[in-house]
């Protein structure tokens, strides 16, 4: 897909897409955050969307432990954690798993991490890794695209999936990604909702499955996604002018304008 395929939010095509949306599914880090923080404008936008009956859910690579806590404080309907591994709702604070897991799943993940460390002994387990249930994470800092590609291939050869974001790298079950997790959540929590009524939003490679038009035709990348376009097979359909949380605000105002013409 060529880079110039990305359309601006001001395009006629984007306006037509936003008019169809009934659910927003958004990444968190680098998409909702600005300089690694939630800004006041984010809470205002989320409350405005709730007021017009537009549900928002988070789909993030962050750990089950982190997401369980965040859901309590954010005005969103539910949150998917660990790149589609499990989710929590406001009503049910116990995790609903979206992938079957072996009893010794975490031990198997550790074994794969140790395989990667044979070539990259400097790899450091992420600080949130102890709070994870379905995947294993380590720091992405200092790794090149070539390093990440080698890790992707090694994980695949050993029966694992691999992805990365602006925050960390993830070893995960092969079928586990944000699009597959979101598809299951929609079927379970929003029956009857069509995928063309869902707006997916993200900024990095672990959001790529949500940019696949065969799965979710209406997707938006905040502008910092441009840093990764060469590494992505699927690009978002539309892109904001601003990066990160400012880009999300730009998108939310465009979406609210369609709800309040």
N, C-alpha and C positions, 0 to 999 in steps of 0.2 A: 504494500500500500504506500503510495507516495505521500510525502509530508504535506503537499498542497491539498490533499484530500480533506484536511481539517478545516471546518467551517467556523467562522466567528459566531458569537452569540447573537449578533445583530443580523445575521443572514436570514433570508426568508425560510430556508429549510429548518433552521433552528427554531424559529418562531412557530412553525407548523408542528415540530416535534414537542415543544414545551406545552402546547395546547392540549396534547394527548395525555400528559403525565398525571398519574394518580398516586405515585409512591416514589420517594427519593431514597436511593441506597448509596451511601457515601463512605468512602475511605475516611480515615481520621488524620493520622500524622502526615503533614505536608499538604493536606487538603482542607481540613477544618482548622488546623493550627496555623499560627503566624509566629515565626521565631520560637517555635516549640511551645506555644501557649495558646489557650483559648482566649480570644478577645471578647469584649462586651458585645460587639456587633453580632457575633455568632449566636449568642443567646437570644438577642432580639429577633434575628431572622428565624430561628427555630420556633420561637413563640408565635411569630407572625404566621408561619406555615401551619402550626397546630391550630391557630384560630380560624384558618380558612379550610380546615379539614384535609390538609395534605400531610400524611404520615411520613416520618423520616426514620430510617434505620441506619445504624452504623455497621459496616463490614470492614474489619480491620485485621491486621496481622498480630495485633497485641494479644497478650496472654489472657487466658480465662480469668486469672486472678485480677488483672487490671480491669478488664471489661466488666466483670461482675460489680466492681465498685463504681465505675464510671456510669453505668446504666442507672444507678440510684440517683445520680445528680443531674443528668442531662435530660432535657425535654424531648426524648426520642422514644419510639414505641418498643424497640428491641435492639439488641446488638449481637452481631455475629463476630466471634473471636477466632484467632489462629487461622486466618485465611480460609474460612469455610469449614472449620473442624467441628464447631459447636455454637450454640447460641443461648442467650438468656432473654426472657421477656420481663416486663414489669410485674406481671402476675406470678411468674414462676422463676424464682431466683436460682433454681437448680439447673445445671446445664442439660440441654438437649443435644445429644451427639448426632452428628451428621455423617459419620463414618464408623464402620465397625472396627474395633481395636482389639488386638491380642492382649492377653493378661500381662505379658511381659513387654508391652509396647514401648515403654520408656527405655527399657534396657536395650531394645533393638535400635532405637534412635541413637542412644549413646554409642553403640558399636559403630554406626555409620559415621557419627561425628569423629570418632577415633580414626576411622579410615581417612577422613579428610585431613586430620592433623598429622598423619604420617608424611604428607607432602607439605602441609602448612602448619608446622608446630606452633606458630605464633597465634593461632586462632584462640579467641577468648569467648567462653560461654557468656551469653547476655545476662544482665542482672535480673531480668524477669523470667529466665528459663525455669527456675524452681516452681513457678506458678503456672506452668503449662501442663496441658493434658494430652494434646494430640500431636504436637510438633516439637522440634528442638531448635533453639536459636543461638546464634553467635554474632559477634560484631562485624559489620560490613566495612568499617573504616580501614583503609589501606589496601583493599582488594581491587584489582583491575578487572576490566570486562573479560579479559582472557582468563584470569583466575576464576571468576564466577562461572564462565562457560565450562571450564574443566570440572568444577564442582557439580554443575548441573549434569554433565555427562557421567561422572563417577557415581552420583546418587542414582541416576537412572539405571546404570549398569548393575547396581546392587539392589534394584527393586524399590527405590525411593524417588519421590518428587523433590524438587528444590526450587526455591524462588528467593527474591530479595527485594528490599524496599530501601527508602532513604535511611532507615533505622537499623535493620539487621537482616541476616540471612536465615532462611528457614529450611530445615530438613523435614519432610512431611510425607504422609501417604501419597502414592501416585495420583489417585483420583481427586485429591483434596485441593480445591482452589475456590476463589471467591464466587465465581459464576455458578459452580455446581452447588455450593452451599446456599447461595441466594435462591437458586431455583427450588431447592427443597423447602426453604423457609417460606417462599411465596405460596407453594402448594399447601403447606401446613397452616400458615397464618393468614393468608390473603387468597383463599380459594376463589377462582373466577377471574382473578386479575391477570390480564394478558401481559406478556413481556414488553410489548410496545407501549404499555402504560407505565413502565418503570424507567426512571432516569438513574443511570449509574454514573458515579463521579469518582475520579481518582487522580493519581499523580505519578505512579511509579510501576516498575515491572510486576509487582505482586497484584496489581489491579488489571493486568492485561486481559485476563479471561473475561472481565466485565466490559472490555472494549470490543469484544468479538461481536460483530453485528449479527451473526447467525444465532447468537444467544440473547443479546440485549441490543436492539437496533439503535437506541437513543442513549448515547454516552457522552460525557463531557470530561475533558482533562483540564485541570487548572494549569496555568501557563508553564509551571516548572516541569510538567511532563515532557516538554521539548528536550530536556537533558537526556532523555532515555529513548527517543523515537527510533534511533538507529538500532537499538537492541530489542525492539518490540515487533512482533509479527502483526499484531493488531493495534491500531491506533484509535483513539477516541474519535467519534464523529464530529464533535465540536470542541472548541478550546476557548478559554477565557483570555482576556488581555492581561490581567493581573495574576500574580503567583499566589499559591498557598491559600490561606484563609481569606485574603483580599479577593482572590479569584472566586472563591466559593460565595462570598457576599455579592459579587457581581452577578453570578449565576442565580442566586436566590432572588435578587431584585427582578431579574428578567422573568423568572418563573412566577413570582407574585404578581407581576404586571399582567400575566396571562390569566391569573385567577381573579384579578380585579381590574378588568379592562375599563 
